Amino acid sequence: MQSMQSMQSMQSMQSLRNVVRAAVTIGAALALFTGLSTSAQAAAGDFTYVNVNGDDFTLHNPKNGECFLLVSGAKSATNRTTAKATVFAEHGCEGSRQTMQPNTSVTFSGTNPHSVMFG
């Protein structure tokens, strides 16, 4: 009877080890996937603009889906990223908008955009 209990105990321990191994493998795979997807969320390249005061600014590898302030409003911009850039008339990526495809430049007339979002 004791040997049967010992066998069952050993089988339970082996099953527990298998479950732990599977959990560790899944956790490692998720960590790898999360790391890769995070780096893929950046618009590779530079978005440069000149504000209404004549100051030059650069956003380097801006994160997709994040709203960036264009200090004092942009009078011109160049999108040298791998993603489309949507410029907005107001702060907080609100108001009228204009889309800039990758590798394009714009000189704004009328309303100067005050924010931009990529992706």
C-alpha positions as CSV (number, residue, x, y, z in Angstrom):
1,M,0.0,0.0,0.0
2,Q,2.8,2.4,0.8
3,S,4.5,1.7,-2.5
4,M,1.3,2.5,-4.3
5,Q,1.0,5.8,-2.5
6,S,4.6,6.6,-3.3
7,M,4.0,5.9,-7.0
8,Q,0.9,8.2,-6.9
9,S,2.9,10.9,-5.1
10,M,5.7,10.6,-7.7
11,Q,3.2,10.9,-10.6
12,S,1.6,13.9,-8.9
13,M,5.1,15.6,-8.6
14,Q,5.9,14.8,-12.2
15,S,2.5,16.3,-13.4
16,L,3.2,19.4,-11.3
17,R,6.7,19.8,-12.9
18,N,5.1,19.5,-16.4
19,V,2.5,22.2,-15.5
20,V,5.3,24.5,-14.2
21,R,7.4,23.9,-17.3
22,A,4.4,24.7,-19.5
23,A,3.7,27.9,-17.6
24,V,7.3,29.0,-17.8
25,T,7.4,28.3,-21.5
26,I,4.2,30.3,-22.1
27,G,5.4,33.1,-19.9
28,A,8.7,33.3,-21.9
29,A,6.8,33.3,-25.2
30,L,4.5,36.1,-24.0
31,A,7.5,38.2,-22.8
32,L,9.2,37.8,-26.2
33,F,5.9,38.6,-28.1
34,T,5.3,41.7,-25.9
35,G,8.9,42.9,-26.4
36,L,8.6,42.6,-30.2
37,S,5.2,44.2,-30.4
38,T,6.4,47.2,-28.3
39,S,9.3,48.0,-30.6
40,A,7.0,47.6,-33.7
41,Q,4.8,50.4,-32.4
42,A,7.2,53.1,-33.1
43,A,7.1,55.1,-36.4
44,A,10.8,54.6,-37.4
45,G,12.5,57.8,-38.5
46,D,12.1,61.6,-37.8
47,F,9.2,64.0,-37.9
48,T,10.7,67.5,-38.0
49,Y,8.8,70.8,-37.9
50,V,9.5,74.5,-37.7
51,N,7.2,76.4,-35.3
52,V,5.6,79.8,-35.8
53,N,8.6,81.4,-34.0
54,G,11.1,79.8,-36.4
55,D,12.4,77.2,-34.0
56,D,13.3,73.7,-35.3
57,F,12.0,70.6,-33.5
58,T,12.4,66.8,-34.2
59,L,10.4,63.9,-32.9
60,H,12.7,60.8,-33.3
61,N,11.0,57.4,-33.7
62,P,7.6,58.7,-32.3
63,K,5.3,56.1,-30.8
64,N,2.2,55.2,-32.8
65,G,-1.1,56.2,-31.3
66,E,0.4,58.8,-28.9
67,C,-0.5,62.5,-29.2
68,F,2.5,64.9,-29.4
69,L,2.4,68.6,-28.8
70,L,3.7,70.9,-31.6
71,V,5.2,73.7,-29.5
72,S,3.6,77.1,-30.5
73,G,2.1,75.5,-33.6
74,A,3.9,74.3,-36.7
75,K,4.3,76.5,-39.8
76,S,5.9,73.6,-41.8
77,A,6.6,69.9,-41.2
78,T,8.4,67.0,-42.8
79,N,7.4,63.4,-42.1
80,R,10.4,61.1,-42.6
81,T,8.9,58.3,-40.6
82,T,7.5,55.0,-41.7
83,A,4.0,55.9,-40.6
84,K,1.4,58.4,-41.6
85,A,1.3,61.5,-39.4
86,T,-2.0,63.2,-38.7
87,V,-1.6,66.9,-37.6
88,F,-4.4,68.5,-35.7
89,A,-5.4,72.2,-35.4
90,E,-5.8,71.9,-31.6
91,H,-3.8,70.6,-28.6
92,G,-4.6,67.0,-27.6
93,C,-5.1,65.8,-31.2
94,E,-8.4,67.5,-31.6
95,G,-10.0,69.7,-34.1
96,S,-9.5,69.8,-37.9
97,R,-6.9,67.5,-39.2
98,Q,-4.6,66.9,-42.1
99,T,-2.8,63.6,-42.9
100,M,0.9,63.5,-44.0
101,Q,2.1,60.3,-45.7
102,P,5.6,59.1,-45.0
103,N,8.4,61.1,-46.8
104,T,6.2,64.2,-47.4
105,S,6.6,67.8,-46.4
106,V,3.9,70.5,-45.9
107,T,3.9,74.3,-45.4
108,F,0.8,75.2,-43.5
109,S,-1.3,78.2,-44.5
110,G,-4.2,79.4,-42.4
111,T,-4.5,77.4,-39.2
112,N,-1.2,76.1,-37.8
113,P,-1.4,72.6,-36.3
114,H,-0.7,72.2,-32.6
115,S,-0.5,68.4,-32.2
116,V,0.4,65.3,-34.2
117,M,-0.3,61.5,-34.0
118,F,1.3,58.7,-35.9
119,G,0.0,55.4,-37.2
